[in-house]
Amino acid sequence: MKIVGVVVAASGMALPAPAQPGGRDVLTLNVDPRETPRSVALAPTQRLETKGFNETGKAASDAAAARGRPDRIAATANRAGDCPFNNAKTNPAPLILDLGVSAGATGARADGVSADGSTVVGFEGSLSIGAFRWTEMSGNVNLGTPSGSARAYATDVNANGSVVVGYGTSASRGFRWTQAGGMQPLLPLLDDRFSRAYAVSSDGAIVAGESYGSTYSRAVWWGADGTGHDLGANPSNSVAYGASEDGLVIVGYSDPNGFYWKSGHGIQLLSPIVGWTRAIAMAVSGNGMQVCGSLTGANPVDAPGFIWTATDGMRLLPPVRRGQPMDDSVTCISKNGVLVGGASRLAGGQYQAAIWHPAVGGWMLKEYLLQQGVSAEDWVFNSVYGINSDGTVLVGSGTHNGVPRAWMITGFMPVQACPADLNHDSVVDDDDFVFFVNDYNILDCADPSMILWCPSDLTHDALVDDADFTVFAGAYNDLLCP
């Protein structure tokens, strides 16, 4: 059964038709341009048929005019394959790189990438664990460990790859590494015993992290001289996880809130959205305007990611499986503030690397790569931990042919191959229609109740309306994604 028309102004009147072969009902929705309420209802087990739309689209035009909106139906493509932004097949495929390990190491994980995408940092596993720095020219080079530490972890790198930050264990000291000076300690605050560094500014001068004792931790930043400064967050439980390019904005966790600190302005708490009890801010865009992180609450499998701006406040990131609660671990954001990375899992499942982008919504990274035709069958991607400035380079952890490896993906350019597949299961079916109807009834993409980035706005005009339904109908009739 196919969609043969366009639903534009149904008032909730549904006329069930006789059951069709296969036992699925057909739901007939009648267009009535005289009515202004916008609501469409469809049971998950029903198929859709619409009436009241002739070959010229007059019913759609009249209904659009009745609601005070211009007629866009006639000029809109009626097949998903004709969508102007369905260009996934024209872009070069991303490339997956196994960064390997240095001599004696048994595995590796990448935790950060420079803004220019030239340098990757992380840590390696062996009898001892050492921080590493990778470039195309040098390969994977073990940076060793700080004095007194048996292990070391490199967590971030500056814009051109010349400064690496991280921390050692045992003595547990944060460090700043340069080629000339090696690992220089970032000392804890007075009366504290330990320190860890998690983020660095573009020039390498400002480092963010934590200073802590046996029962508490404090969010701090260090200047070029290695002196620590308290950010003024919760003195019992706070950590700084991210820094802007200039180092003047730092974000993190101040139990139970996220925090946003700006030089000269002090700290602003980012309270969790109602329904959750804790917010953790993990990263900030280069200009300090977009913050990303995760929420937690009473339900451990309903822990979504968020993005925060001063203008819009905290908004939930779209789930990688729409309609299902997700446990998201958001870790990073590109410097241009567009691409968000981390991991996500379904209830009872394992964490998998995930990405969020306005053009494609939320996706499991491997599923997205396979959909784009990238050969990734021999990879398991556990998490995205770093993204370069423009979002074209991603790094993280996983396994390659069963062996723990740091990976790097280059040439990453998110595009939507099947825009109407709203739950990313490679078919446009009744489930997608239910999601589309929800968004259609909200209408305005700026409405706070609309899912972030408005995925049902298939014509990119900031509304989910009749024009979008025309595109959706063509994809629904095709069923399978191209």
Steps between C-alpha positions, in 0.01 A plus 500: 500500500626843406442853620298658221452854625598752764370543854476872566225576749357202677301569813549162657218341291618153401296264284631142523473304177478121464810307595752454221701189414750432778257609771597870507227762505475794263431831669330753272546866595282759328625845410276783613657840425227679698632362828796661674599251773814304405497148634557163341467167680614157385520176693837326466338195333314699234603598150423840354286604206394860440229655287406846386811583294470531125770513236551874536532494876207741540386354831847542642524854369163599643581349836836672517339831412229444761773471765665820381805333346610524137446203270824305463353167387525544123869588509598221739662174389266207564764231530772474761749422225431843347575686822763772438688406818504126429860513376666225701601310187683798350743563787826306538483224759673547838822307564559292816857481628639253755761708685689191616717484811860566590741216572393285795146638532199271473226751425419870478224755540484848344372776729565821308581648159647837409281765342682458168456122513872428473569365850326236711569427868391228738643210696634152437476180700779261588676399824504874562276751330639805326361808331548513125507764228432408136566687177501369145873560478610359836239233555415402856763634743483409869550810718586298808379581851549790742760464771376269774206363296463148366238601244408805296197612303501772235156661493521801267725684256518862390409637157821416312597191699801650678361484856354184659330485840396212721589338830702226660388250759667389822633848578194621304617830356366689204755579231561724202731351235699677228773368272755732657404469865354152528244441777470795738284455812175687560497517877189456718363789700638567845397227746395266216695186413425423136417661167376401155484697174222444247495792255733761350453828315606541137834662587572252779518768770179419692427152634181384676453207736470413867696524824394251763556319824388163629133601541444806280587663168506861381475637146812699413695664218873545459678784325818492295712491818327187628331672794153367584191719553171395661201560269260544792282195432376254762807455726399144587435360153584693184712442190586713195475298178505745209650832389435742215767580244618809691468328838271773632201266524522177699220246557457202726313347789407658833291241682213466405518758220707569196687830506607771258786721613607812311803707588392826663143376552537205732304177505148426375333176604325298228214328681362174360177501304194411708477122524873447547710554809853565374662685209863455397649747250781326313608726215458848350530635149798708396317831545362394839137524391386135476537258791428128480470231763273238653210479745437228755202414715326219682478288184853401390387423143333837457807722513496718188762738371442875488624813332483837675521859379438822686215578258311172497606349830533122528349285222502123471704354219288285268515129589685264269188281517199727499223373722733308731672623819874531453800509730732757341857577600580825318870582502597754232394767251669642193649846537241638257228367733326286239599136557460332842660165586490237771328166554147372544328178589156344504364339815701186566745576223863600477623853446571578136662808351239757403482833320247784497479755217224738379501338155451142618387510863639231732664186362706207614826570321547156346142488372544840343828401332349178362203695369743727317667200336814505718660161565491481881396139560827407675477792743320545830484870594460543876501880529591824328738695725629778276391708200706751305405860430259453208371154587672317214734296726382276786706286739415252769517148638395163366622168372632409156470130422456443872811695611465824706599789278495876479327607181477811288235582240581765240281661236191483721218711350157407642224492239158342516452221247141427604349809664156353567644202691448671833603205718798390287393142428547526121129495420237775491198335657223541755741568785645794309150625424415508870810714564420722201144555624630606840726760339231609252262574786764717670561681166762759598860381518568774757243355740683371811301176482637423152783247490834677457596581138145428383565182298153495342562838335590329174485823298714702743260793544478485884149350488371143490206546269327382185808544282691265729217251486525488121866402527425254780220339297734423211752337733226306679379359168854393411536338848866399464766766539710561188 
